[in-house]
Amino acid sequence: MIAKQLTAAIGFVSSTIGTVKQICTNLRPPLLDHLGIGAAIEWQCEEFQKRSGVECEVAIASDIFTVNMDVANALFRIFQEALTNVLKHSQATKVEASLKEEDGNVVLEIHDNGVGITENQMSKRHSFGLLGMRERLYPLGGTVSINGKDQGGTILTVSIPVLGTSTKS
């Protein structure tokens, strides 16, 4: 009896450890530290496509740049939240994202071909995903804009100043 309980407890602990490792990887993949934000976003795009069946393409600027870890974390978590919103709300079949440096800013753009976000949805008091994006950007001097397109779909644009946070490689 005790042996069975011990075996079950060990199995539960092993399963819990595996779950915690998976959660940690999803929140902050080792790729982010080792290969940078571009590789981490490409990986997340591939994982999203496998998991959801929604086509996901990403274009990373050819002029490779690195950003500090605070910026990289913010961009990665915002990208994850944007993909979650696409899956939950948009009814999209395709997502296109880009990461580039433009006019002294690191710019992440995410476009989907779904039903499009409305003004009412953006102004909801309990839009925790959108609020979280803004809170991640505030200490970095960044901005986020979200626009529903007339022909459907949504465009999310995140911009964070490069000055003091980025170095060319």
Backbone as JSON, one array per atom type, in Angstrom:
{
  "sequence": "MIAKQLTAAIGFVSSTIGTVKQICTNLRPPLLDHLGIGAAIEWQCEEFQKRSGVECEVAIASDIFTVNMDVANALFRIFQEALTNVLKHSQATKVEASLKEEDGNVVLEIHDNGVGITENQMSKRHSFGLLGMRERLYPLGGTVSINGKDQGGTILTVSIPVLGTSTKS",
  "N": [[0.82, -1.2, 0.0], [1.82, 1.34, 0.92], [3.99, 1.48, -0.78], [2.74, 1.72, -3.28], [1.48, 4.19, -2.96], [3.72, 5.81, -2.63], [4.98, 5.46, -5.12], [3.01, 6.6, -6.76], [3.07, 9.22, -5.77], [5.67, 9.98, -6.47], [5.45, 9.85, -9.24], [3.56, 11.91, -9.62], [5.03, 14.15, -8.7], [7.13, 14.14, -10.56], [5.68, 14.61, -12.91], [4.67, 17.15, -12.31], [7.04, 18.66, -12.14], [7.86, 18.47, -14.82], [5.75, 19.9, -16.02], [6.13, 22.46, -14.88], [8.64, 23.09, -15.96], [7.93, 23.22, -18.68], [6.15, 25.39, -18.63], [7.92, 27.42, -17.83], [9.67, 27.44, -20.03], [7.89, 28.25, -22.02], [7.24, 30.81, -21.11], [9.69, 32.13, -21.06], [11.78, 31.37, -23.27], [14.85, 29.48, -23.55], [16.13, 30.09, -25.9], [15.81, 32.83, -26.23], [17.74, 33.97, -24.56], [20.07, 32.85, -25.66], [20.06, 33.05, -28.52], [18.68, 35.32, -29.15], [16.07, 37.83, -29.66], [14.9, 37.68, -32.23], [15.17, 34.95, -33.07], [13.73, 33.76, -31.01], [11.14, 34.75, -31.43], [10.63, 33.68, -33.97], [10.62, 30.94, -33.29], [8.42, 30.89, -31.5], [6.37, 31.55, -33.25], [6.37, 29.3, -34.95], [5.68, 27.3, -33.06], [3.14, 28.21, -32.31], [1.77, 27.92, -34.74], [1.88, 25.12, -35.07], [0.4, 24.3, -32.83], [-2.09, 25.58, -33.1], [-2.95, 25.49, -35.75], [-3.25, 27.72, -37.26], [-1.9, 29.57, -39.85], [1.33, 30.92, -39.64], [3.63, 33.41, -40.19], [6.82, 34.92, -40.09], [8.93, 37.74, -40.4], [12.17, 38.68, -40.01], [14.23, 41.45, -39.72], [16.98, 41.85, -41.94], [19.22, 43.24, -41.18], [20.81, 42.5, -38.58], [20.16, 42.98, -35.16], [20.69, 43.53, -31.67], [18.94, 43.52, -28.61], [18.49, 44.76, -25.26], [17.84, 42.61, -22.41], [15.48, 43.3, -21.02], [13.94, 44.6, -22.97], [13.83, 42.57, -24.89], [12.42, 40.57, -23.46], [9.96, 41.9, -23.03], [9.07, 42.29, -25.7], [8.85, 39.61, -26.53], [6.91, 38.51, -24.75], [4.74, 40.16, -25.35], [4.35, 39.44, -28.0], [3.58, 36.76, -27.61], [1.14, 37.2, -26.21], [-0.3, 38.58, -28.15], [-0.61, 36.57, -30.1], [-2.14, 34.78, -28.62], [-4.47, 36.31, -28.34], [-5.23, 36.47, -31.04], [-5.9, 33.79, -31.51], [-8.0, 33.41, -29.65], [-9.94, 35.37, -30.28], [-10.05, 36.31, -32.99], [-10.68, 34.65, -35.2], [-8.95, 34.16, -37.24], [-7.09, 32.91, -40.08], [-4.55, 33.24, -40.79], [-1.46, 34.67, -39.74], [0.81, 37.31, -39.87], [3.99, 38.47, -39.05], [6.47, 40.92, -38.21], [9.78, 41.97, -37.41], [11.79, 44.66, -36.84], [14.21, 47.33, -37.12], [13.49, 50.7, -36.99], [13.56, 54.08, -37.68], [14.96, 54.7, -35.27], [13.76, 53.0, -33.47], [12.84, 49.77, -32.15], [10.7, 47.74, -33.83], [7.84, 45.82, -33.7], [5.51, 44.23, -35.6], [2.3, 42.87, -36.01], [0.05, 41.22, -37.96], [-3.2, 40.06, -38.64], [-5.63, 38.06, -40.4], [-8.22, 38.03, -39.53], [-11.49, 38.69, -38.05], [-11.22, 41.27, -37.16], [-10.51, 43.76, -34.73], [-12.64, 45.72, -32.67], [-13.45, 49.14, -31.76], [-14.91, 49.16, -29.4], [-14.14, 46.7, -28.23], [-11.45, 47.23, -27.76], [-11.6, 49.2, -25.85], [-12.61, 48.07, -23.57], [-12.8, 47.69, -20.08], [-11.77, 45.45, -18.86], [-9.84, 44.33, -20.5], [-7.4, 42.6, -20.19], [-5.16, 41.57, -21.53], [-4.44, 43.56, -23.42], [-4.01, 45.68, -21.68], [-1.88, 44.62, -20.21], [0.1, 44.57, -22.19], [0.55, 47.31, -22.59], [1.48, 47.99, -20.03], [3.88, 46.55, -19.92], [5.36, 47.96, -21.76], [5.53, 50.58, -20.84], [7.69, 51.22, -18.86], [9.82, 51.1, -20.6], [9.57, 53.1, -22.38], [8.07, 52.59, -24.57], [5.5, 52.09, -27.12], [2.2, 50.97, -28.05], [0.07, 50.25, -30.71], [-3.15, 49.49, -31.87], [-5.13, 48.42, -34.42], [-8.13, 47.86, -36.13], [-8.61, 46.59, -39.35], [-10.17, 47.93, -42.27], [-10.97, 46.05, -44.21], [-11.12, 43.81, -42.69], [-9.47, 41.91, -40.11], [-6.64, 42.59, -37.95], [-4.14, 44.92, -36.95], [-1.36, 45.05, -35.01], [0.99, 47.12, -33.58], [4.07, 47.48, -32.11], [6.38, 49.59, -30.62], [9.59, 50.39, -29.55], [11.95, 52.56, -28.2], [15.28, 52.55, -29.45], [17.54, 53.81, -28.51], [19.95, 53.58, -26.1], [19.14, 51.0, -25.49], [19.89, 49.14, -27.3], [22.3, 47.55, -29.4], [24.12, 47.46, -32.39], [25.07, 44.49, -34.12]],
  "CA": [[0.0, 0.0, 0.0], [2.69, 2.51, 1.01], [4.81, 1.49, -1.99], [1.9, 2.25, -4.35], [1.3, 5.63, -2.71], [5.01, 6.45, -2.9], [5.16, 5.46, -6.57], [2.08, 7.59, -7.29], [3.57, 10.55, -5.4], [6.85, 10.25, -7.3], [4.93, 10.14, -10.58], [2.94, 13.23, -9.58], [6.1, 15.14, -8.59], [7.82, 14.17, -11.86], [4.78, 15.28, -13.84], [4.63, 18.57, -11.93], [8.32, 19.24, -12.55], [7.78, 18.62, -16.28], [4.82, 21.0, -16.31], [6.79, 23.72, -14.51], [9.68, 23.34, -16.99], [7.26, 23.64, -19.91], [5.65, 26.75, -18.4], [9.08, 28.33, -17.85], [10.14, 27.55, -21.41], [6.92, 29.06, -22.76], [7.31, 32.2, -20.67], [10.99, 32.69, -21.4], [12.54, 30.26, -23.85], [16.31, 29.64, -23.52], [16.49, 30.72, -27.17], [15.84, 34.28, -26.03], [19.06, 34.29, -24.0], [21.19, 32.35, -26.46], [20.03, 33.44, -29.93], [18.08, 36.64, -29.29], [14.63, 38.02, -29.82], [14.46, 37.22, -33.54], [15.02, 33.5, -33.05], [12.65, 33.41, -30.08], [9.86, 35.04, -32.1], [10.45, 32.66, -35.01], [10.26, 29.71, -32.6], [7.06, 31.02, -30.99], [5.5, 31.51, -34.42], [6.28, 27.89, -35.35], [4.92, 26.6, -32.02], [1.75, 28.65, -32.43], [1.21, 27.31, -35.93], [1.69, 23.69, -34.77], [-0.62, 24.14, -31.8], [-3.39, 26.16, -33.45], [-3.33, 25.29, -37.14], [-3.28, 29.03, -37.92], [-0.64, 29.83, -40.54], [2.06, 32.01, -38.99], [4.87, 33.75, -40.87], [7.52, 36.02, -39.45], [10.08, 38.28, -41.14], [13.1, 39.39, -39.14], [15.08, 42.32, -40.55], [18.27, 41.26, -42.25], [20.27, 43.94, -40.43], [20.66, 41.91, -37.26], [20.4, 43.85, -34.02], [20.4, 42.92, -30.38], [18.3, 44.42, -27.65], [18.73, 44.28, -23.91], [16.92, 41.57, -21.98], [14.17, 43.87, -20.68], [13.24, 44.83, -24.22], [13.57, 41.26, -25.49], [11.33, 39.94, -22.7], [8.71, 42.61, -23.31], [8.66, 41.96, -27.06], [8.46, 38.21, -26.6], [5.65, 38.32, -24.03], [3.69, 40.84, -26.13], [4.1, 38.58, -29.15], [2.76, 35.64, -27.12], [-0.2, 37.68, -25.89], [-0.97, 38.89, -29.41], [-1.01, 35.3, -30.71], [-3.25, 34.28, -27.81], [-5.65, 37.09, -28.73], [-5.62, 36.03, -32.38], [-6.55, 32.5, -31.38], [-9.23, 33.51, -28.87], [-10.93, 36.35, -30.7], [-10.04, 36.84, -34.35], [-11.11, 33.71, -36.24], [-7.99, 34.29, -38.34], [-6.45, 31.72, -40.65], [-3.15, 33.58, -41.06], [-0.81, 35.75, -39.0], [2.12, 37.72, -40.39], [4.68, 39.33, -38.09], [7.79, 41.4, -38.61], [10.6, 42.61, -36.38], [12.78, 45.47, -37.55], [14.6, 48.59, -36.51], [12.96, 51.74, -37.87], [13.54, 55.43, -37.09], [15.44, 54.69, -33.89], [12.92, 52.13, -32.64], [12.62, 48.37, -32.47], [9.28, 47.69, -34.17], [7.21, 44.52, -33.89], [4.18, 44.35, -36.18], [1.58, 41.61, -36.14], [-1.17, 41.38, -38.77], [-3.97, 38.84, -38.85], [-6.7, 38.21, -41.39], [-9.47, 37.67, -38.85], [-12.66, 39.56, -38.12], [-10.84, 42.65, -36.82], [-10.87, 44.25, -33.41], [-13.48, 46.91, -32.71], [-13.18, 50.16, -30.75], [-15.54, 48.7, -28.16], [-13.29, 45.66, -27.65], [-10.2, 47.84, -27.29], [-11.82, 50.09, -24.7], [-13.14, 47.33, -22.43], [-12.0, 47.86, -18.85], [-11.14, 44.19, -18.46], [-8.99, 43.8, -21.57], [-6.14, 42.45, -19.47], [-4.07, 41.37, -22.47], [-4.03, 44.87, -23.95], [-3.46, 46.42, -20.54], [-0.57, 44.03, -19.93], [1.04, 45.03, -23.22], [0.9, 48.71, -22.28], [2.28, 48.01, -18.8], [5.23, 46.07, -20.23], [6.05, 48.96, -22.56], [5.65, 51.87, -20.15], [9.03, 51.54, -18.34], [10.79, 51.11, -21.69], [9.27, 54.22, -23.26], [7.49, 52.05, -25.79], [4.08, 52.31, -27.4], [1.5, 49.94, -28.79], [-1.15, 50.7, -31.38], [-3.95, 48.36, -32.32], [-6.11, 48.93, -35.37], [-8.89, 46.96, -36.97], [-8.53, 47.0, -40.75], [-11.49, 48.03, -42.92], [-11.3, 44.82, -44.91], [-11.03, 42.73, -41.72], [-8.16, 41.68, -39.53], [-6.12, 43.54, -36.98], [-2.71, 45.2, -36.99], [-0.8, 45.48, -33.74], [2.34, 47.62, -33.77], [4.79, 47.8, -30.88], [7.58, 50.36, -30.92], [10.39, 50.68, -28.36], [13.16, 53.3, -28.59], [16.54, 51.81, -29.45], [18.54, 54.58, -27.77], [20.27, 53.07, -24.78], [18.7, 49.64, -25.25], [20.25, 48.26, -28.41], [23.59, 47.74, -30.07], [24.23, 46.72, -33.65], [26.1, 43.45, -34.1]],
  "C": [[0.87, 1.26, 0.0], [3.55, 2.62, -0.26], [4.01, 2.08, -3.17], [1.72, 3.76, -4.19], [2.58, 6.4, -3.01], [5.27, 6.53, -4.4], [4.25, 6.51, -7.22], [2.56, 9.01, -6.99], [4.78, 10.93, -6.24], [6.42, 10.59, -8.73], [4.32, 11.53, -10.66], [4.0, 14.32, -9.53], [6.84, 15.26, -9.92], [6.98, 14.9, -12.9], [4.72, 16.79, -13.57], [5.91, 19.28, -12.35], [8.34, 19.46, -14.07], [6.88, 19.76, -16.7], [5.46, 22.35, -16.02], [7.87, 24.07, -15.53], [9.05, 23.83, -18.28], [6.73, 25.07, -19.78], [6.8, 27.75, -18.47], [9.6, 28.52, -19.27], [9.19, 28.42, -22.23], [6.99, 30.52, -22.38], [8.61, 32.87, -21.08], [11.86, 31.57, -21.97], [14.05, 30.52, -23.77], [16.84, 30.29, -24.79], [16.65, 32.23, -27.04], [17.2, 34.72, -25.52], [20.19, 33.96, -24.97], [21.23, 32.88, -27.9], [19.33, 34.77, -30.18], [16.6, 36.62, -29.61], [14.13, 37.51, -31.18], [14.21, 35.72, -33.57], [13.89, 33.07, -32.13], [11.28, 33.66, -30.71], [9.6, 34.04, -33.22], [10.0, 31.34, -34.39], [8.8, 29.77, -32.12], [6.05, 30.96, -32.13], [5.3, 30.06, -34.88], [5.45, 27.09, -34.35], [3.44, 26.94, -32.1], [1.08, 27.97, -33.61], [0.93, 25.82, -35.69], [0.5, 23.47, -33.85], [-2.02, 24.54, -32.29], [-3.88, 25.82, -34.85], [-3.45, 26.59, -37.92], [-1.92, 29.27, -38.55], [0.03, 31.04, -39.91], [3.4, 32.19, -39.71], [5.51, 34.93, -40.16], [8.71, 36.43, -40.31], [10.92, 39.08, -40.15], [14.04, 40.18, -40.03], [16.45, 41.69, -40.74], [19.42, 41.97, -41.54], [20.1, 43.56, -38.95], [20.99, 42.94, -36.18], [20.11, 43.08, -32.75], [19.78, 43.98, -29.49], [18.59, 43.89, -26.25], [17.62, 43.33, -23.49], [15.54, 42.11, -21.59], [13.32, 44.08, -21.93], [12.87, 43.5, -24.87], [12.41, 40.55, -24.78], [9.99, 40.59, -23.01], [8.2, 42.25, -24.71], [8.15, 40.53, -27.17], [7.11, 37.98, -25.94], [4.48, 39.0, -24.75], [3.35, 40.01, -27.36], [3.24, 37.38, -28.74], [1.32, 36.07, -26.86], [-0.98, 38.0, -27.17], [-1.44, 37.6, -30.1], [-2.17, 34.67, -29.94], [-4.54, 34.99, -28.19], [-6.15, 36.71, -30.12], [-6.41, 34.73, -32.27], [-7.91, 32.6, -30.7], [-10.32, 34.33, -29.55], [-11.07, 36.57, -32.21], [-10.65, 35.95, -35.43], [-10.2, 33.77, -37.46], [-7.51, 32.93, -38.82], [-4.96, 31.97, -40.92], [-2.71, 34.76, -40.21], [0.52, 36.03, -39.67], [2.73, 38.69, -39.39], [6.0, 39.78, -38.68], [8.47, 42.06, -37.42], [11.71, 43.35, -37.1], [13.18, 46.66, -36.69], [14.2, 49.69, -37.49], [12.93, 53.08, -37.12], [13.92, 55.45, -35.62], [14.62, 53.85, -32.94], [13.01, 50.68, -33.09], [11.12, 48.26, -32.68], [8.86, 46.24, -34.43], [5.81, 44.77, -34.43], [3.57, 42.97, -36.34], [0.27, 41.9, -36.85], [-1.9, 40.04, -38.77], [-5.08, 39.12, -39.85], [-8.07, 37.85, -40.81], [-10.56, 38.72, -38.99], [-12.35, 41.02, -37.78], [-11.34, 43.07, -35.45], [-11.69, 45.53, -33.55], [-13.04, 47.9, -31.62], [-13.73, 49.73, -29.39], [-14.68, 47.64, -27.47], [-12.01, 46.25, -27.08], [-10.4, 48.67, -26.03], [-12.42, 49.38, -23.49], [-12.21, 47.46, -21.23], [-11.25, 46.59, -18.47], [-10.38, 43.53, -19.6], [-7.58, 43.66, -21.01], [-4.95, 42.22, -20.4], [-3.54, 42.68, -23.01], [-3.42, 45.73, -22.85], [-2.06, 45.93, -20.2], [0.49, 44.47, -20.93], [1.51, 46.45, -22.89], [1.78, 48.79, -21.03], [3.7, 47.52, -19.04], [6.04, 47.15, -20.96], [6.34, 50.25, -21.82], [7.06, 52.13, -19.62], [10.11, 51.61, -19.41], [10.58, 52.28, -22.65], [8.63, 53.79, -24.57], [6.01, 52.36, -25.92], [3.51, 51.09, -28.12], [0.29, 50.59, -29.46], [-1.83, 49.46, -31.95], [-5.05, 48.93, -33.21], [-6.81, 47.79, -36.09], [-8.81, 47.48, -38.39], [-9.93, 47.0, -41.34], [-11.91, 46.73, -43.59], [-11.22, 43.59, -44.0], [-9.61, 42.56, -41.23], [-7.76, 42.8, -38.6], [-4.63, 43.71, -37.19], [-2.31, 45.71, -35.62], [0.64, 45.91, -34.0], [2.92, 48.04, -32.43], [6.08, 48.5, -31.29], [8.29, 50.71, -29.62], [11.65, 51.42, -28.81], [14.42, 52.45, -28.45], [17.57, 52.5, -28.55], [18.75, 54.03, -26.36], [19.84, 51.65, -24.54], [19.21, 48.67, -26.3], [21.64, 48.57, -28.9], [23.59, 46.91, -31.34], [25.28, 45.63, -33.48], [26.68, 43.28, -35.48]]
}
